[in-house]
């Protein structure tokens, strides 16, 4: 992996892959506690930048650096600049939209100087591919990129996919988690396109839902459970209704597990017990304090902050249920009876 010192050396010795019409000059000294002061010239126009240099090109690093450059106060007559090993087209478009310039070591750039010029270059191959790879897009939070195509099968732009994901992510809506970045979505879409799960041309559309379901199933990992409790409440329906009302007001997430949600998508008998995920077990218990005991429990509360279990959940008849995808994955991870029920849910998903 390239080091920051090597990148600075490349800048000083003018060894970047940028178009020769751009002149890059590394100035002496540092400003604003960032990595370098740089002057970029194009023809008769020249502008000074304060640069933040990153040695890897992961979506998280890109998003965090953008946040830093947007928040820091720069010296007068300087503009913010991002330098990474690789910047894809979507990232370059993002930089232009938010008014930050950037270039990579592969020959791509988006240099924008208000009232002077904008220089945009993309299409150069990534010479540092290991720095941007998402190892598996079917596990953890990146799996939501696949899941969102089951909710809506066609999109016009990458940004539309990102917006749909964040709009359906309950933890993002209540402020519990940060929104998924456009760069993360873009890289996941590239992997899905390569696997022929989706097709990218003038639109992005779902190509093989069955294959996507198999990939999600094979890579499914249950959520990390932080705390759990089983209890007996006097009136389950009324209790759930009250919890949902209080949770929404207090910006908490509360949703039935996939196993308990199976009755919404299949003919299944889950007994009297309802299991539900929540982001604060202590808060939920305070909503029903004095109205429960431990004998013959009918409600299980599970605290987790895993975004997947809350993703695309919905409210019906006073209950918030898990999505059909989360339900299917939990059933497939269960016993023989659960897997038999999962076949009904699978049929429901593919028919839609």
URHU-V447062 format. One record per residue. N is the residue number from 1. NEAR is the number of other C-alpha atoms within 8 Angstrom. Layout:
BEGIN
N/NEAR, N/NEAR
END
This chain:
BEGIN
1/5, 2/6, 3/7, 4/9, 5/6, 6/8, 7/9, 8/8, 9/8, 10/10, 11/12, 12/9, 13/6, 14/8, 15/7, 16/9, 17/7, 18/10, 19/6, 20/5, 21/6, 22/10, 23/9, 24/10, 25/10, 26/10, 27/8, 28/5, 29/6, 30/9, 31/11, 32/9, 33/5, 34/9, 35/10, 36/13, 37/14, 38/12, 39/13, 40/12, 41/11, 42/9, 43/7, 44/5, 45/8, 46/9, 47/10, 48/11, 49/12, 50/16, 51/13, 52/13, 53/10, 54/11, 55/10, 56/10, 57/13, 58/9, 59/10, 60/8, 61/10, 62/10, 63/10, 64/8, 65/10, 66/9, 67/8, 68/8, 69/11, 70/6, 71/6, 72/7, 73/5, 74/10, 75/7, 76/4, 77/5, 78/10, 79/11, 80/12, 81/13, 82/14, 83/12, 84/13, 85/15, 86/14, 87/12, 88/8, 89/8, 90/9, 91/10, 92/13, 93/9, 94/8, 95/12, 96/12, 97/7, 98/6, 99/7, 100/14, 101/14, 102/12, 103/15, 104/12, 105/13, 106/13, 107/13, 108/16, 109/15, 110/15, 111/13, 112/11, 113/8, 114/6, 115/4, 116/6, 117/9, 118/9, 119/8, 120/8, 121/8, 122/10, 123/6, 124/7, 125/5, 126/8, 127/8, 128/8, 129/7, 130/5, 131/10, 132/11, 133/8, 134/7, 135/4, 136/5, 137/13, 138/11, 139/11, 140/8, 141/7, 142/12, 143/11, 144/10, 145/13, 146/12, 147/9, 148/12, 149/11, 150/9, 151/7, 152/7, 153/9, 154/9, 155/11, 156/8, 157/8, 158/11, 159/7, 160/9, 161/12, 162/12, 163/8, 164/9, 165/12, 166/11, 167/9, 168/10, 169/12, 170/13, 171/12, 172/12, 173/10, 174/10, 175/8, 176/7, 177/7, 178/6, 179/6, 180/9, 181/10, 182/11, 183/11, 184/11, 185/14, 186/10, 187/10, 188/12, 189/10, 190/8, 191/9, 192/12, 193/11, 194/7, 195/7, 196/9, 197/13, 198/13, 199/11, 200/8, 201/5, 202/5, 203/10, 204/13, 205/11, 206/11, 207/8, 208/9, 209/10, 210/7, 211/8, 212/10, 213/8, 214/8, 215/9, 216/12, 217/9, 218/6, 219/8, 220/9, 221/6, 222/5, 223/8, 224/7, 225/8, 226/7, 227/8, 228/10, 229/7, 230/10, 231/13, 232/12, 233/12, 234/6, 235/6, 236/9, 237/7, 238/7, 239/10, 240/10, 241/10, 242/9, 243/12, 244/12, 245/8, 246/9, 247/12, 248/9, 249/7, 250/6, 251/8, 252/11, 253/14, 254/12, 255/13, 256/14, 257/13, 258/17, 259/10, 260/11, 261/12, 262/15, 263/10, 264/5, 265/10, 266/10, 267/8, 268/7, 269/5, 270/8, 271/4, 272/5, 273/9, 274/9, 275/12, 276/13, 277/14, 278/15, 279/10, 280/9, 281/12, 282/6, 283/7, 284/11, 285/8, 286/7, 287/9, 288/10, 289/7, 290/4, 291/7, 292/10, 293/8, 294/8, 295/6, 296/6, 297/12, 298/12, 299/13, 300/13, 301/12, 302/14, 303/13, 304/12, 305/7, 306/8, 307/10, 308/10, 309/12, 310/14, 311/13, 312/10, 313/13, 314/8, 315/8, 316/7, 317/4, 318/9, 319/11, 320/12, 321/13, 322/17, 323/12, 324/11, 325/8, 326/11, 327/16, 328/13, 329/12, 330/11, 331/14, 332/11, 333/8, 334/9, 335/8, 336/6, 337/7, 338/11, 339/12, 340/8, 341/13, 342/12, 343/8, 344/11, 345/14, 346/9, 347/8, 348/10, 349/10, 350/8, 351/5, 352/4
END
